[in-house]
Amino acid sequence: MTFFTVDPFTQRPIEEFATLTDDALIEHLSRAAAAFPGWRAAPVEQRAELCLRLADLLRSRTEGFASLITREMGKPVREARAEIVKCAWACDYYAQNAAKFLADVPVNADGERSWLRPEPLGTVLGIMPWNFPFWQTFRFAAPALMAGNVVLLKPAPNTTRCGLALAQLLETAGFPPGVFQTIVADNEQIRHVIGSPYVQAVTLTGSERAGVAVASTAGASLKKTVLELGGSDPFIVLADADVNRAAEVAVQARMVNGGQSCVAAKRFIVHQAVAEKFLHLCKAALERLVMGDPTLETTDLGPLARPDLVEKIAQQVQRSLQKGATLVLGHQPEGNFYPPTLLTQVRPGMPVFDEETFGPVMAVSVVPTDEAALELANASDYGLGASLWTQDLAKAEKMASQLAVGMVFVNAMVKSDPRLPFGGIKKSGYGRELSHHGLAEFTNLKTIFLG
C-alpha cells in the first residue's frame, strides 16, 4: 500500500510513502523489544539529559519543523512554530520532574515496610493524528519515554514526513536505537501490531470510530489503552461575564488550527442578557481574520487539511441551516478553504450541535438562565473540556462540578498544558495525558510489602 502527502494550500502532491513490509514491521517490533531492558535500566537522570537535549534541538530547528507542518497539513506557520516550542516545553517539564514522579511512595501497613513503585510497561504504540503532528506525539511520548518505556509511532498518512522527522530527531538527540521508531503501516497491519506480544500498551488520539476499533483490538489481548477522542466543547458565557474578553477568547478558541482541534470550543452557549453584544463582537473579530497562504506570517486561517474535511463541515452547516439555524457569516467554501462561519439559533438535533465540527464554525445557542446553560452544555455525547465565563467565582466552582467533562477552564480557553492532566469522559475517551497522571498511565504501580 502507498500513502501520498499533498500540500493543502497548493493541492499538489508532495511525497509518496510505501507501507512497511510485514517482515520489516516485525523487525521494528523486535528492535523495540530489544531496546526496552537497557532503556528501562538507564538512570532517570540519563533519560532526562537526553530529553533536555531533545528540547534544545526542537528550539534550534523550530523554523524547519514549522515549515514541514505547514506544508503537510496547512497550519499557519505562526501556529506551527508555537507547536514546536510547546513540544520543547513538554520535554523540559518531564526531564525536570520525572524523578519525582517515579520515586517510591511509602505506605503505612502492618509489615516492616511497604511502598509503591511505578515501573514501565514496555513498548507503547502511539497512533497519532495529523492536526498537531508534533505536539500530539510529544504529549504521550515525552512522559512514556521518561518512565522507561519505548515508543512506536504510527503517524497519520497525510503527515507521514512529520512522523519520520520525529524519529530522526530523537536519533540525533542520542536516544538509543529502538527506543523511538516511526512505522508507516496501514490499518490492517496496525491491528496485528496491537495484538502482537511485542506491544504492551496503546494510546490513540483520533475519532470515535478509531477509538472503538483500537479499544476492541487491544481489549482482545488485554492491553492497556488511553483514548483521546473527539470533542464538542461548550463555551459558556453567563450574564455577569466580561463579554469583551469572552468574545475575544471565543474566536481564538474556535479558530485555532482552523478549528481542527478536538479541544477547540465548538458550542457557544450564551446568556440572553449578553448575547447581542457577544455576537456583534464575534462577528467583527471573525471578519478581521486573514485567510490565505499558510506560509505567510500575516495569515490567520489556512486551508483545511483535506478536501473531505471541507465537504463534511459544509454539509454539517447546510443541514443545520435546513433545520432552522441562522447564518450570520461565512459558509462559502472555495477549494480547501472554508471561511470563518457564525451560526445562531442553534439547538440540539442540528449537526453543528450534536456532532463534532472540525472546522472554523461557531455555533451559538442563546439561553435564558444559568440552569439552562448548564443543561445545554451537558446535552452532548462528548465530554472533553468546557470553558465557563463569569465573574462570580463561587458560582463558577459550583457549575464546574456539574459539568460532565474532563476539564473545566474558568475565564480562559481550554488548552493542553504539561502541568495539567488532559483527557475526557463519555465519547471523548478515557485515560489522561500530561502531568504526573499522564506519566503514570503507562506504568505498573507495583506494591512491595516487606513482612
VMD Tcl script that draws the C-alpha trace (Angstrom):
set ca {
  {0.00 0.00 0.00}
  {1.15 3.55 -0.70}
  {0.40 6.83 1.07}
  {0.59 10.21 -0.67}
  {1.04 13.52 1.09}
  {-0.49 16.59 -0.54}
  {0.07 20.28 0.16}
  {-3.40 21.51 1.27}
  {-2.72 25.05 0.00}
  {-1.36 24.28 -3.48}
  {-3.18 20.92 -3.68}
  {-0.06 19.46 -5.25}
  {1.44 16.09 -4.28}
  {4.47 16.25 -2.02}
  {5.76 12.72 -1.40}
  {4.87 9.06 -1.77}
  {5.44 6.56 1.03}
  {5.19 2.79 0.84}
  {3.99 0.93 3.91}
  {6.47 -1.35 5.58}
  {6.57 -4.97 4.54}
  {5.37 -7.40 7.20}
  {8.96 -8.57 7.72}
  {10.20 -5.00 8.15}
  {7.41 -4.33 10.62}
  {8.42 -7.34 12.70}
  {11.99 -6.03 12.67}
  {10.80 -2.73 14.15}
  {8.85 -4.55 16.84}
  {11.81 -6.78 17.67}
  {14.12 -3.76 17.83}
  {11.77 -2.05 20.29}
  {11.59 -5.14 22.48}
  {15.37 -5.48 22.44}
  {15.83 -1.81 23.38}
  {13.45 -1.90 26.35}
  {15.58 -3.66 29.01}
  {18.50 -1.26 28.59}
  {16.30 1.84 28.42}
  {14.33 0.72 31.47}
  {17.54 0.20 33.42}
  {19.02 3.57 32.45}
  {19.06 6.02 35.36}
  {16.28 8.57 35.14}
  {18.95 11.29 35.12}
  {20.36 9.83 31.90}
  {16.95 9.77 30.27}
  {16.38 13.36 31.44}
  {19.64 14.51 29.87}
  {18.52 13.14 26.51}
  {15.10 14.74 26.90}
  {16.72 18.13 27.57}
  {18.91 17.67 24.52}
  {15.78 16.94 22.54}
  {14.23 20.19 23.75}
  {17.30 22.12 22.63}
  {17.14 20.54 19.18}
  {13.47 21.41 18.84}
  {14.19 25.04 19.64}
  {17.17 25.26 17.28}
  {15.22 23.65 14.42}
  {11.88 25.33 15.01}
  {11.68 27.03 11.63}
  {12.37 23.88 9.63}
  {9.87 21.79 11.57}
  {7.24 24.52 11.46}
  {7.62 24.73 7.70}
  {7.18 20.97 7.42}
  {3.96 21.02 9.48}
  {2.57 23.89 7.40}
  {3.37 22.15 4.15}
  {1.85 18.79 5.10}
  {-1.34 19.88 6.88}
  {-1.82 23.58 6.13}
  {-1.44 25.06 9.62}
  {-0.47 28.77 9.54}
  {3.26 28.98 10.13}
  {2.87 31.12 13.26}
  {0.82 28.37 14.89}
  {3.16 25.66 13.63}
  {6.08 27.48 15.22}
  {4.21 27.68 18.52}
  {3.53 23.93 18.32}
  {7.25 23.15 18.19}
  {8.02 25.48 21.10}
  {5.33 23.73 23.14}
  {6.93 20.35 22.40}
  {10.22 21.63 23.80}
  {8.37 22.79 26.93}
  {6.97 19.28 27.44}
  {10.46 17.79 27.14}
  {11.80 20.25 29.71}
  {8.90 19.56 32.07}
  {9.35 15.81 32.14}
  {13.12 16.00 32.27}
  {12.84 18.20 35.34}
  {10.03 16.30 37.10}
  {10.22 12.63 36.11}
  {12.49 11.64 39.01}
  {9.91 12.98 41.45}
  {7.04 11.32 39.59}
  {8.85 7.95 39.56}
  {10.00 7.99 43.18}
  {8.86 5.23 45.52}
  {5.81 6.14 47.58}
  {5.92 4.82 51.17}
  {2.73 3.27 52.54}
  {1.92 2.63 56.20}
  {0.85 -1.00 56.54}
  {1.31 -3.73 59.10}
  {4.61 -5.08 57.76}
  {8.19 -3.99 58.28}
  {7.99 -1.63 55.31}
  {5.74 -1.12 52.27}
  {5.93 1.10 49.24}
  {4.59 1.68 45.74}
  {6.94 1.73 42.78}
  {5.88 2.87 39.25}
  {7.60 0.71 36.66}
  {7.45 0.96 32.84}
  {5.24 -1.40 30.86}
  {7.36 -1.94 27.75}
  {6.54 -0.89 24.19}
  {3.85 1.77 23.84}
  {2.25 2.16 20.42}
  {1.06 5.70 19.69}
  {-1.47 6.13 16.87}
  {-1.41 9.85 16.29}
  {-3.46 12.32 14.18}
  {-2.49 14.95 11.63}
  {-3.83 18.12 13.26}
  {-0.93 18.57 15.70}
  {1.60 16.14 14.22}
  {4.45 17.08 16.59}
  {2.59 18.09 19.76}
  {0.27 15.09 19.89}
  {3.30 12.81 19.68}
  {5.30 14.58 22.37}
  {2.23 14.74 24.59}
  {2.34 10.98 25.04}
  {5.94 10.17 24.11}
  {7.78 12.51 26.50}
  {6.21 11.02 29.66}
  {6.24 7.47 28.26}
  {9.94 7.66 27.45}
  {10.86 9.29 30.73}
  {9.02 6.49 32.56}
  {11.32 3.99 30.85}
  {9.02 2.76 28.09}
  {9.99 2.53 24.43}
  {7.76 4.01 21.73}
  {6.40 3.08 18.33}
  {4.76 5.98 16.48}
  {2.17 5.42 13.77}
  {1.60 8.87 12.20}
  {-1.42 9.91 10.14}
  {-0.88 9.19 6.43}
  {-1.12 12.86 5.41}
  {1.64 13.86 7.87}
  {3.95 10.91 7.29}
  {7.05 13.05 6.79}
  {6.44 14.74 10.15}
  {6.39 11.31 11.79}
  {9.61 10.23 10.11}
  {11.25 13.53 11.02}
  {10.44 12.87 14.68}
  {12.24 9.51 14.61}
  {15.27 11.16 13.02}
  {15.17 13.93 15.62}
  {15.34 11.51 18.57}
  {18.16 9.62 16.90}
  {20.07 12.89 16.50}
  {19.43 13.70 20.17}
  {21.19 10.46 21.11}
  {18.33 8.18 22.10}
  {19.45 4.54 21.80}
  {18.40 2.58 18.70}
  {14.93 1.11 19.01}
  {13.75 3.40 21.81}
  {11.67 5.56 19.45}
  {10.65 4.37 15.99}
  {8.15 5.56 13.38}
  {6.27 2.92 11.43}
  {4.47 3.53 8.15}
  {1.68 0.98 8.18}
  {-1.93 0.52 7.10}
  {-4.85 -0.20 9.41}
  {-4.71 -3.96 8.99}
  {-1.01 -4.02 9.86}
  {-1.66 -1.86 12.92}
  {-4.36 -4.27 14.05}
  {-1.73 -7.02 14.09}
  {0.78 -4.74 15.83}
  {-1.71 -4.05 18.63}
  {-2.25 -7.76 19.14}
  {1.46 -8.54 18.97}
  {3.19 -9.74 22.17}
  {5.84 -7.11 21.46}
  {3.39 -4.30 22.35}
  {2.19 -3.74 25.92}
  {0.04 -0.61 25.61}
  {-1.63 1.61 23.03}
  {-2.56 5.28 23.00}
  {-4.73 6.84 20.32}
  {-5.73 10.38 19.51}
  {-8.40 10.29 16.85}
  {-12.03 9.72 16.01}
  {-14.66 7.84 17.96}
  {-14.68 5.19 15.22}
  {-10.92 4.70 15.50}
  {-11.20 4.60 19.29}
  {-13.73 1.78 19.18}
  {-11.56 -0.19 16.75}
  {-8.37 0.24 18.78}
  {-10.02 -0.43 22.14}
  {-11.68 -3.59 20.79}
  {-8.46 -4.93 19.33}
  {-6.42 -4.08 22.41}
  {-9.07 -5.44 24.73}
  {-8.97 -8.81 22.98}
  {-5.33 -9.04 24.09}
  {-5.86 -7.33 27.47}
  {-3.66 -4.37 26.50}
  {-3.80 -1.07 28.36}
  {-5.21 1.79 26.27}
  {-5.58 5.56 26.57}
  {-8.04 7.16 24.16}
  {-8.23 10.88 23.44}
  {-11.12 11.17 21.03}
  {-13.47 13.84 19.72}
  {-14.92 16.81 21.49}
  {-17.81 19.24 21.23}
  {-16.66 21.59 23.97}
  {-19.18 24.10 25.38}
  {-18.06 27.71 25.78}
  {-20.50 29.17 28.33}
  {-20.92 32.93 28.72}
  {-23.08 33.94 31.68}
  {-24.80 37.29 32.21}
  {-22.08 38.66 34.52}
  {-19.16 37.70 32.27}
  {-16.57 40.10 30.89}
  {-18.15 39.90 27.45}
  {-15.38 41.76 25.64}
  {-12.76 39.32 26.87}
  {-15.04 36.31 26.43}
  {-15.71 37.16 22.78}
  {-12.02 37.72 22.09}
  {-11.08 34.34 23.57}
  {-14.08 32.63 21.97}
  {-12.86 33.46 18.48}
  {-9.35 32.36 19.33}
  {-10.57 29.15 20.95}
  {-12.66 28.23 17.90}
  {-10.35 29.33 15.11}
  {-7.03 27.93 16.35}
  {-5.67 25.47 13.78}
  {-8.63 26.35 11.56}
  {-11.00 24.83 14.10}
  {-9.37 21.43 13.51}
  {-8.87 20.55 17.15}
  {-10.65 18.11 19.44}
  {-10.44 20.54 22.34}
  {-11.49 23.65 20.41}
  {-14.58 25.46 21.70}
  {-17.43 24.35 19.47}
  {-20.81 25.04 21.10}
  {-21.18 28.63 22.33}
  {-23.90 28.86 24.97}
  {-24.62 32.49 25.81}
  {-27.00 34.09 28.31}
  {-29.63 36.20 26.56}
  {-28.65 39.29 28.58}
  {-25.28 39.49 26.78}
  {-25.99 37.53 23.59}
  {-26.41 40.52 21.26}
  {-23.13 42.09 22.34}
  {-21.29 38.76 22.21}
  {-22.49 38.04 18.67}
  {-21.59 41.54 17.49}
  {-18.07 41.26 18.88}
  {-17.52 37.76 17.50}
  {-18.75 38.71 14.03}
  {-16.42 41.71 13.93}
  {-13.45 39.61 15.08}
  {-14.17 36.89 12.53}
  {-14.36 39.43 9.73}
  {-10.88 40.67 10.65}
  {-9.26 37.25 10.27}
  {-6.94 36.88 7.28}
  {-7.44 33.67 5.31}
  {-4.82 32.62 2.77}
  {-1.33 31.27 2.23}
  {-0.34 29.50 5.49}
  {3.35 30.18 4.91}
  {2.79 33.93 5.38}
  {3.16 35.48 8.82}
  {0.04 37.57 8.27}
  {-2.26 34.58 7.71}
  {-4.69 33.65 10.50}
  {-6.53 30.82 8.74}
  {-5.01 28.43 6.27}
  {-6.74 25.73 4.25}
  {-8.31 22.74 5.94}
  {-6.05 19.72 5.85}
  {-8.00 17.69 3.26}
  {-10.83 18.27 0.74}
  {-13.11 15.78 2.51}
  {-12.93 17.89 5.67}
  {-14.21 20.92 3.76}
  {-17.04 18.87 2.34}
  {-18.00 17.46 5.74}
  {-18.10 20.80 7.59}
  {-20.05 22.41 4.72}
  {-22.61 19.61 4.87}
  {-22.95 19.93 8.65}
  {-23.62 23.64 8.33}
  {-26.04 23.21 5.44}
  {-28.07 20.55 7.25}
  {-28.17 22.76 10.34}
  {-29.46 25.69 8.29}
  {-32.17 23.45 6.91}
  {-33.16 22.61 10.49}
  {-33.55 26.26 11.45}
  {-30.12 27.68 12.31}
  {-29.44 31.25 11.14}
  {-26.34 32.11 9.12}
  {-24.65 35.32 10.28}
  {-21.35 34.99 8.42}
  {-19.42 32.61 6.16}
  {-20.36 29.23 4.64}
  {-18.78 29.88 1.24}
  {-16.16 27.14 0.71}
  {-13.59 27.54 -2.04}
  {-11.15 24.74 -2.74}
  {-9.59 23.59 0.52}
  {-10.62 26.81 2.27}
  {-13.66 27.13 4.49}
  {-14.25 30.68 5.73}
  {-14.96 31.68 9.35}
  {-18.63 30.89 9.84}
  {-21.03 32.10 12.53}
  {-24.41 30.47 13.20}
  {-27.10 31.42 15.69}
  {-30.34 29.84 16.90}
  {-28.51 26.54 17.20}
  {-30.21 23.82 19.21}
  {-29.95 20.07 19.86}
  {-30.88 18.00 16.84}
  {-28.72 20.09 14.50}
  {-25.44 18.59 13.24}
  {-23.41 21.58 14.44}
  {-24.69 20.89 17.96}
  {-24.83 17.10 18.07}
  {-21.72 16.24 16.06}
  {-18.08 17.24 16.35}
  {-17.41 20.07 13.89}
  {-13.81 20.01 12.69}
  {-13.54 23.42 11.06}
  {-13.91 27.18 11.64}
  {-17.60 27.23 12.58}
  {-19.02 28.98 15.66}
  {-22.44 27.59 16.65}
  {-24.22 29.89 19.11}
  {-27.17 28.98 21.34}
  {-28.88 31.62 23.48}
  {-30.30 30.61 26.87}
  {-32.46 32.44 29.46}
  {-30.82 31.18 32.67}
  {-27.65 29.71 34.14}
  {-29.51 26.45 34.70}
  {-30.46 26.29 31.03}
  {-26.83 26.92 30.08}
  {-25.67 24.03 32.24}
  {-28.35 21.70 30.87}
  {-27.46 22.54 27.28}
  {-23.73 22.21 27.93}
  {-24.23 18.67 29.23}
  {-26.58 17.70 26.38}
  {-23.77 16.08 24.39}
  {-22.32 12.64 23.81}
  {-18.88 14.22 24.24}
  {-17.18 15.29 27.44}
  {-13.71 16.64 26.80}
  {-13.46 20.22 28.09}
  {-15.58 23.26 28.91}
  {-14.86 26.98 29.15}
  {-17.00 28.92 31.63}
  {-17.18 32.71 31.78}
  {-18.46 34.53 34.87}
  {-17.11 36.98 37.43}
  {-18.74 35.05 40.26}
  {-16.05 32.52 41.12}
  {-18.17 30.79 43.76}
  {-20.79 30.17 41.08}
  {-18.08 29.04 38.69}
  {-16.76 26.49 41.15}
  {-20.24 25.06 41.70}
  {-21.02 24.87 37.98}
  {-17.63 23.34 37.24}
  {-18.51 20.39 39.45}
  {-21.76 19.93 37.50}
  {-20.27 19.99 34.01}
  {-19.91 16.47 32.56}
  {-16.42 16.91 31.13}
  {-12.84 16.02 31.92}
  {-11.60 19.62 32.15}
  {-13.14 23.00 33.05}
  {-11.35 26.30 32.45}
  {-12.94 29.35 34.06}
  {-12.45 32.67 32.24}
  {-9.91 31.01 29.96}
  {-9.85 28.81 26.88}
  {-9.39 25.07 27.27}
  {-5.86 24.08 26.32}
  {-3.26 21.41 26.94}
  {-0.51 22.19 29.43}
  {2.25 19.76 30.53}
  {1.45 20.57 34.17}
  {-2.26 19.65 33.92}
  {-3.85 16.27 33.14}
  {-5.59 16.25 29.77}
  {-8.50 13.98 28.81}
  {-12.22 13.50 28.76}
  {-15.18 11.27 29.51}
  {-18.12 9.80 27.57}
  {-17.35 9.56 23.84}
  {-14.33 11.81 24.27}
  {-12.39 8.80 25.52}
  {-10.68 7.78 28.74}
  {-7.34 8.00 30.47}
  {-5.17 11.07 30.90}
  {-2.19 12.59 29.17}
  {0.31 15.11 30.60}
  {1.19 15.97 34.24}
  {2.24 13.11 36.52}
  {-1.07 11.39 35.69}
  {-0.03 11.08 32.04}
  {3.28 9.53 33.02}
  {1.53 7.10 35.39}
  {-0.82 5.82 32.65}
  {1.93 3.68 31.15}
  {3.46 2.37 34.33}
  {2.73 -0.60 36.54}
  {2.17 0.70 40.06}
  {3.82 -2.18 41.87}
  {3.07 -2.78 45.55}
  {6.06 -4.03 47.55}
  {5.42 -5.34 51.08}
  {8.15 -6.42 53.48}
  {6.75 -8.63 56.22}
}
mol new
graphics top color blue
foreach p $ca { graphics top sphere $p radius 0.5 }
foreach p [lrange $ca 0 end-1] q [lrange $ca 1 end] { graphics top cylinder $p $q radius 0.2 }
display resetview
